[in-house]
């Protein structure tokens, strides 16, 4: 969440900066931080679902988690690539 000083001027500054920013991201909160605005956390207690059930299946949740962890950082991709190269090397050596 961004820190709002109570004026609509702050919101328009954020919108103008986001329009200039070329990266597309599903996670707006992280983009607001990325363009340089202050942020804070808001804690709340979520009540259990009153009726029905969620429509997000496991694969949708995993895709959302993957996009969230890799959308603004290349570190997870570097770790995954390094691990893949390591497993490939071990497999190649084991085949010989």
CORWO-V101513 format. One record per pair of residues at least 24 apart in sequence whose ideal C-beta (glycine too) atoms are under 6 Angstrom apart, sorted by sequence separation. I is the first residue (numbers start at 1). J is the second residue. D is the distance in whole Angstrom. If there is no record, write none. Layout:
i: {I,I}
j: {J,J}
d: {D,D}
This chain:
i: {2,2,3,2,3,1,30,25}
j: {32,37,38,39,40,42,72,71}
d: {5,5,5,5,6,5,5,5}
